[in-house]
Amino acid sequence: MKISIHFEIRVNIVKDVEHADKSVSCAETKQALSVDFYEKMENEIEKLSHLRSLSTIENYRMALRSFREFQNSHPDDKVLDHALLKQYELWLRQRHVSLNTCSCYMRSLRSLATKIYGDDAKSWFKEVYTGCDTTDKRAIDESDIAKLRGLKLKQKSFMSMVRDLFLFSFYALGMPFVDLAFLRKSQIADGKITYYRQKTGQRITIPIEPCMQDIINRYQSDNRDYVFPLLKSGDTLQCQKAYRTMLNRYNHTLKVLGERAGVSRRLTSYVARHTWASIAYQSNVDLSVISKALGHTNPQHTPVYIQQINDNRVNEAVRKILTKIL
């Protein structure tokens, strides 16, 4: 009987010790997250800066800045887990941050956290929104393009250059601003532009039409490697900083430009891209061709650019079939 009692007590003690060890281990892990979280995140962004596109790195930085601002207003919350992220999501929504921007921040933080802490970090983000919400139409109409082209602007002014770059982006199959800024003279040969998209690495070849050549000629210079005077040649870090500054200035000027021209929607660097895709689709260009022109690695991404189009061709097809049947 004594041996049996001694055995049962021993088993209980071992279980309690194991449970205590797990509690201590869990506490240490949470404490480690709160102490060096930002340092690890920033180091990870630095490591990825040579592997990811500038837009992705900027998303990482913006998400981290936003989360740091949130935690500064919640100094008592020291543990990064699903509960804190739900609070962060609520904080963003209370500040009228759009659902897609919230999702972008969460996906960026999740990507960084997973690289640092492993796949277990994904569970922290299961209760927050990381999808893609339907957005307002970003594309403008052909009449808006005509308004921009016809707008009288002071020659060689920054606004005049912004107008040229926006139109060039539209002419060049919706070339993203980051690829426009980093477009080099060496990527132009035999009447074509050949470049690799910063974001996806997809190879894009564009025939240079006269309207595009006119803009290229306008900014011709022997003093730089880039086609357009947006960035100065230098090391990668300097160019990245200069690009972020120029993107902000470009978008701000586009907003003013659109208002002055009486364009129906607010202009941003993405509008030229969406507009090209929308007009191409309305012009019966096949969706697979549009996807290739945009440099999408996944064709499923392409409908996002044209989902807001009023597709009259569908209505025409319905009438045609019903007329034939009835």
N, C-alpha and C positions, 0 to 999 in steps of 0.2 A: 504493500500500500504506500509506503513512504517513497519508494522508487517511482511509482506511478505519479504521485503528486509532484515530486521534484521534476519529472520529465515535462509535465504540462506547464509548470511555471517557467521553465526554461524556454519552451517554445514561445510563450507569450512575450517574454522579454526580448527574444530575437526579433519577433515581428515588430515590436515597438521601436527597436533600434533601427530596423530597416525603414520604417515609416518616417522616423525622425531624420534619417540620413537623406531621404528623398525630399523632405521639407526644406532641409538646409540647402540641398543642392538647387532646388527650385528658387529659393530666396536669393542665392548667390547669382543665379542666372539673371533674374530680374534686376538685381542691383547692378550687374555688369552692363545690362542694356541701358540703364539710366545714366551711368557714369560716362561711357565713351561712345554712345550712340552716334552723335553728330560727327565726331572725329572719324569713326569707321565709315560712315556714310560718305563724307567728303573724300576720304582716301579712295573709296570704291569708285566714286565719280571720276576722280583723277585717273585711276587705272583704266576706266572704260572710255576715257576721252579720245583714245587713239583707235578704239574699236567700234564706237557707235557714231551715228550721224550727229551733226551739231544740234539739230532740232531735238533729238532724244536727250542729249546731254543737258540742253537748256531746260527741258521738261523735268529732268532729275533735279536740277538746281532750284528751279521754281518751286517744286514740291517740297524740297527740304527747307527752303526759306519760309514757305507757308506753314509747315508743321512746326518749325522753330518758333514762329510768331505765336501760333496757337499754344504751344507748351509754355511760353513765357507768360501767357495770361492764365495758365493753369499750373502754377509752380508746385502744387502739392501732388500732382499726378506724376509719379516717377516710373511707372511700369508700362512698357509698350506691350499692349495686348488688345484683344478685340473690343473690350470695353472702352479703352482710351481712343481707339480709332473711331468708334461710334460717336464719341463725344466730339472728336475732330470733325467728322462729317456733319454733325449738327451745327458746329461752330461755323463751318464754311457756308452752309445753307442760310444761316442767320445773317451772314454778311452778303447774301444775294449772289453768291458764286454759282455759276450755272452748273447743271448736273453733269455735263460732259467735262467741264474743268475739274470738278470734284473727282470724277472717275479717272481723269488723267493723273491727278496728284496721287490718288490711291494706287494706281497701277505702277506709277514710278517708284513710290515707296516700297511697294510689294516686291518689285524687281530687285531693288537694292538690298532690301532686308533678306530676301531669299539667297542672294549671292553671299551675304555676310554670315547669316545664321542658319542657312540650310532650308530644306523644304518645309520644316516644321513652321517656319515663319508665315507660310501661306495661310495657315489656319487663323491667323490674327485678322485676316482681311475678308473672311467668309461672310461677315454680316454687314459689310459696307458695299456700296454700289461701285462696280467696276465695269459696267457695260457701256453701251453707246446709245445715247438718247437721240431721237429724231430732232434735227436742228432746223432752224429757219433756212429758207432758200438763200444760198450764198451767191448764186450766179446772177449776173445782170443781163440785160437784153442787148440785142444787136444795136438798137437805137441808142443805148447808153454808150456803147463803144464809139458810135458816131459822134456823140456829144463830146466825149473826151478828145477825140481826134480833132474836132473843130474848135476846141477851146483856145482862145488867144492867150498865150503866156509869154512872159519875158524870156527872150532867148538866153541860153546858157545859165538860167536860174536853176536852183535845186528842184523847184516844183516842176519845171519843164523836163528835167531829167527823170523825175519820178514818173511823170506821164509817159515818157519814152520807155522806161523800164517796164511799166505795167503793160503797155501795148506789146512790147517785145515778148514778155512772158506769155501773153495771150497768143501771139503769132506763133511762138515756138512750142506749140502743143501743150500749153499750160506749164511751162518750165517753172519749178519752184524757185522762190527768191534765193534760197541758199545756193542753189546750183547756178543761178544767174550771177550772184555776187562772186562766186569762185570760178566762173567760166574763164578759161585761159585762151590766149591766142593760139596756142599749140593745138587746141581742140577744134580749130576751124581749118578745114582743108578741102580742096576740090568741090567747093560750093556746098559743103555740108558742115554741120556741127555734130560732133560725136563726143558724148560725155557719159560718165557713170553717175547715177543719182546718189547723192550723199546719204540719203535715208535707206535705200534698199540695195544699192550697188548694181542696179539694173543698167544695162548699156542702152543708151538712147541715141538714135541718129536722126537728124532733122535737116531736110533740104532748106537752104537759105533762100527765101523769097525776096524780091526787091524791097518790100516794106521793111524786112528785117535788116537787109544790107544797108539801107539808108540810116537806120539807127546805129548800126555798128560803125559806119563811116563817121558819124557825127561825134563819136567819142574815141576816134583813132588817136593813139599816142604811142611813141617809141619809148616812153619813160616807165612803163609798167608791163608786167606779165599778164595782168588780167584785162579782159576785154572792156569792162566798164570801170569807171573811177570810184568804186565803192570801198575797196580795200587796198592797202599798201602791202607790197611784198614784205614778208617777215616770217618769224617763226610761228608755229601752229597756235601757241597760246595767245600771242598778240593778235593774230587773225581772228581767233574765236571771240575775243573781247571786242574787237572792232566790228565784227559781224553783228553781235548782239546789239551794240549801240546803233549801228546803221539800220537794223531791222526795226527797232523802235521808232527811229526818225522817219523811216520810209512809211510805216503804217500811219503815223501821225499826219504826215504830209498827204498821204492818200485820202484820209478822211476829209481834210480840207479841200483837196482837189475834187473829190466827188461832190461835195456840197456846192462848190463853185460852178461845177459843170451841170448841176441839176440831175445827177444820177439817182436812180430810183432806190438804190440800197447803199449802205455804208461800204466803202471800199477798204479792203485789206489785201495783204499779199496773197491770200488764198483765193480771192475772188476771181482773178484772172484764170486760175487753174480750173475752178468750178465752171466758169463761163465757157471756156473752150470745150470742156467735156459735155456740157449741156447743149451747146449749139451743134456740136458734132453729132450728138445723139438725135437731136431734132432734125438733122440733115441726113438721117438714115445711115449714118456710119455704124458699122457693126460694133456691138459691145466689146467683143474680143479685140478689135482694132483700137478702140478707145483705151482699153485696159493696157495694151502694149505701149501705146503712145504716152500714157501717164506714168509708165514704168512700175506698174503694180506687180509685185511678186505673186499676189493672190488675187485672181479676178473677182473674188467676192467683195473686195474693197471698192470696186468701181461704182456699183450702184449708189453708194453714199453720195457721190458727186452729182447724180442725176435723179435722185429719188423724189425731189420736189417738182419735177417737170409735169406739166399738164399734158399727158400723152394722148394727143388727139388721134394718133395712129391706132390706138387700141379701140377707140370709139368707132373709127372708120371700119376697122376689121369686124367689129360686132355687127354694124349695120350691113356690111357686105355679106356676111354669112347668113344673117337673118333674112335678108332680101332674097338670097339664093334659095333658102329653105322654104320660105313662105310664099 
